[in-house]
C-alpha cells in the first residue's frame, strides 16, 4: 500500500511531466487566426448581425412584458 508521501511525490512527478508531453503533442498554429476570421465575418455580414441582435432584443422584451402581464 502506498503512503501519503509517495502519493504526493507521484502526483508532483506527473504534474511536472504532463505539460511537457502536451506541448510536444499540440501542433503550432498561428495565434489569432480564428479571431481575425470571426471579425472579418462580422464586418462582412453586418446586416445579419444587426437583424439577429434586434430579434433577440425584441424577443427578450416580449418575454419580460408577457411574464409581467401574466404574473400581475
C-alpha positions in Angstrom: 0.0 0.0 0.0 1.3 3.5 -0.9 1.9 6.0 1.8 0.6 9.6 1.5 4.1 10.8 0.9 4.6 8.5 -2.0 1.2 9.5 -3.5 2.1 13.2 -3.2 5.5 12.6 -4.8 3.8 10.6 -7.6 1.3 13.5 -8.1 4.1 16.1 -8.3 6.1 14.0 -10.7 3.1 13.6 -13.0 2.3 17.3 -12.7 5.7 18.2 -13.9 5.8 15.7 -16.8 2.3 16.4 -18.2 2.8 19.9 -19.6 6.0 18.8 -21.4 4.2 15.9 -23.2 1.2 18.1 -24.0 3.5 20.8 -25.5 5.1 18.3 -27.9 1.7 16.8 -29.0 0.0 20.1 -29.9 0.8 21.4 -33.4 1.9 25.0 -33.7 -0.8 27.3 -35.1 -0.7 31.0 -35.7 -2.4 32.8 -32.9 -5.3 35.0 -33.5 -6.3 33.5 -36.9 -9.7 32.4 -35.6 -10.4 35.8 -34.1 -9.4 37.6 -37.3 -11.6 35.3 -39.3 -14.6 35.8 -36.9 -14.1 39.6 -37.0 -13.9 39.6 -40.8 -17.1 37.6 -41.0 -18.9 40.0 -38.6 -17.9 43.0 -40.7 -18.9 41.2 -43.9 -22.3 40.1 -42.6 -23.2 43.3 -40.8 -26.9 43.2 -41.7 -27.3 39.7 -40.4 -25.7 40.6 -37.1 -27.9 43.6 -36.6 -31.0 41.6 -37.5 -30.2 38.9 -35.0 -29.5 41.5 -32.3 -32.8 43.2 -32.9 -34.7 40.0 -33.0 -33.1 38.8 -29.7 -33.8 42.2 -28.0 -37.5 42.2 -29.2 -37.9 38.6 -28.1 -36.5 39.2 -24.6 -38.5 42.3 -24.1 -41.7 40.5 -25.2 -40.9 37.7 -22.9 -40.4 40.0 -19.9 -43.5 42.1 -20.7 -45.5 38.9 -21.1 -44.3 37.4 -17.8 -45.0 40.7 -16.1 -48.6 40.8 -17.5 -49.3 37.2 -16.6 -48.0 37.5 -13.0 -49.5 40.8 -12.0 
